[in-house]
Amino acid sequence: MYIVVTGAAGFIGANLVKALNRRGENNILAVDDLGEGEKFINLADCEISDYLDKQSYLDRLEGGAFDGAIAAIFHQGACSDTTATDGHFMMQNNFEYSKRLLEHCTNEEVPFIYASSAAVYGAGSEFRETRASEAPLNIYGYSKFLFDQVVRYRFADRAAQVTGLRYFNVYGDREQHKGRMASVALNFFNQYRAHGSVRLFEGSAGYGNGEQRRDFVAVEDIIKVNLFFLDHPGKSGIFNVGTGAAQSFNDIAVATVNACRRHDAVAPLTLAQMQGQGIIEYINFPSDLEGKYQSYTQADISALRAAGYSARFLTVEEGVVRYVEQLFERGAS
């Protein structure tokens, strides 16, 4: 029986494959689109039993090739570019593809654990898994929101587990291919190693310079939540996955810089010291992000806790240090 991971060569998908390997699970069918060939590196140290292009997989799945052969599907594949404007592609890739997987899992009674996003909440101030809190600001958020709605409409018809996980701002290992869509932790790391400084947005939406706040969550915590639901197939629903505590972009910058300084055996600095020495710089808020930017997110994780997930989440100060250590171990300059 296969465990299927879509988006397997991507950031969260590859971490999930590696975590399954650590459990002794190697009969993994990896599904992805390697049009961006450099993503292969994320799977180079993983054990999989087969790989299929995402369209080939869907064609074979709907043709019956995998009937009775799948233990569970982790659907992590998506276009996650929050600045993308091609609505046709976004809806085909994120919405229609997901619907077809859901239909198969419903018909075949296969557990289905999929990635949703905090982007469904838009600029709201409440982040609960309720319709009243949802108002996406971009087509990416809308594609995720609309699939969540389909899951809700069809929830009573499910024959097996259907679990949606709304990821907040994820950072961590195996995201090097994401470019400008990589986490702020990785972008700050690259900026500091290249220039000795990091750049943050000036104040916006009533927040001071660098004080916009997000719920930053380490990818290792994201993976633990996915595996929790794999281990508890009787638990279904849509759940926020974040730390439950918003922290500022300044916090991320300080943690990243000090983790690098620790690696270089240099004393840490405070935020004020970094600002005074020009290590932290503030740039104009981009005009193209006005009205499309989440200045504040903080996951309400009460539903996740009620489902039985009790593990604590890493803070920025804990998670970023571990991430920077991983980057150096992987040979980052």
Secondary structure as GFF3:
##gff-version 3
##sequence-region A 1 333
A	DSSP	beta_strand	2	6	.	.	.	ID=ss1
A	DSSP	alpha_helix	11	22	.	.	.	ID=ss2
A	DSSP	beta_strand	28	32	.	.	.	ID=ss3
A	DSSP	three_ten_helix	37	43	.	.	.	ID=ss4
A	DSSP	beta_strand	50	53	.	.	.	ID=ss5
A	DSSP	alpha_helix	54	62	.	.	.	ID=ss6
A	DSSP	beta_strand	70	75	.	.	.	ID=ss7
A	DSSP	alpha_helix	87	90	.	.	.	ID=ss8
A	DSSP	pi_helix	91	96	.	.	.	ID=ss9
A	DSSP	alpha_helix	97	108	.	.	.	ID=ss10
A	DSSP	beta_strand	112	117	.	.	.	ID=ss11
A	DSSP	three_ten_helix	118	121	.	.	.	ID=ss12
A	DSSP	three_ten_helix	131	133	.	.	.	ID=ss13
A	DSSP	alpha_helix	139	153	.	.	.	ID=ss14
A	DSSP	three_ten_helix	155	157	.	.	.	ID=ss15
A	DSSP	beta_strand	162	167	.	.	.	ID=ss16
A	DSSP	beta_strand	169	171	.	.	.	ID=ss17
A	DSSP	three_ten_helix	176	181	.	.	.	ID=ss18
A	DSSP	alpha_helix	184	195	.	.	.	ID=ss19
A	DSSP	beta_strand	198	201	.	.	.	ID=ss20
A	DSSP	beta_strand	213	214	.	.	.	ID=ss21
A	DSSP	beta_strand	216	218	.	.	.	ID=ss22
A	DSSP	alpha_helix	219	231	.	.	.	ID=ss23
A	DSSP	beta_strand	237	241	.	.	.	ID=ss24
A	DSSP	beta_strand	247	248	.	.	.	ID=ss25
A	DSSP	alpha_helix	249	263	.	.	.	ID=ss26
A	DSSP	alpha_helix	271	276	.	.	.	ID=ss27
A	DSSP	beta_strand	280	283	.	.	.	ID=ss28
A	DSSP	three_ten_helix	287	289	.	.	.	ID=ss29
A	DSSP	alpha_helix	302	306	.	.	.	ID=ss30
A	DSSP	alpha_helix	316	329	.	.	.	ID=ss31
###
